[in-house]
Amino acid sequence: MKGLIIKDIMCLKKQLTIFVYVLTGVLVVSVMYVLSARFGNIALAGKELLAQSENHMSGIDVKNLGSIALIFFMFLPPVVVCDMANVFEADGKAGFY
């Protein structure tokens, strides 16, 4: 059992570099998104949505749309870390089915 735990830690160590790259990418894109939502194209699109008369959205709804999109994007690093398929594949190669 001790060897199985050590093998799992070694497999997860391989995923650590991928996690670091994904985390830095998500942070960079998130900062760019927040800046765009405040000052850039996303802010202009929100103002246009509010200006349309046939649209029944309030300012809070427009801000919530951007926040929800950012929250879904921020789920990417935990999803990358929770990919345990390679650990189970290594178990199968070692004979632990």
Stockholm file with secondary structure:
# STOCKHOLM 1.0

chainA/1-97         MKGLIIKDIMCLKKQLTIFVYVLTGVLVVSVMYVLSARFGNIALAGKELLAQSENHMSGIDVKNLGSIALIFFMFLPPVVVCDMANVFEADGKAGFY
#=GR chainA/1-97 SS CHHHHHHHHHHHHHHHHHHHHHHHHHHHHHHHHHHHHHHSHHHHHHHHHHHCSSCCCCHHHHHHHHHHHHHHHHTHHHHHHTCCHHHHHHHHHHTCC
#=GC SS_cons        CHHHHHHHHHHHHHHHHHHHHHHHHHHHHHHHHHHHHHHSHHHHHHHHHHHCSSCCCCHHHHHHHHHHHHHHHHTHHHHHHTCCHHHHHHHHHHTCC
//
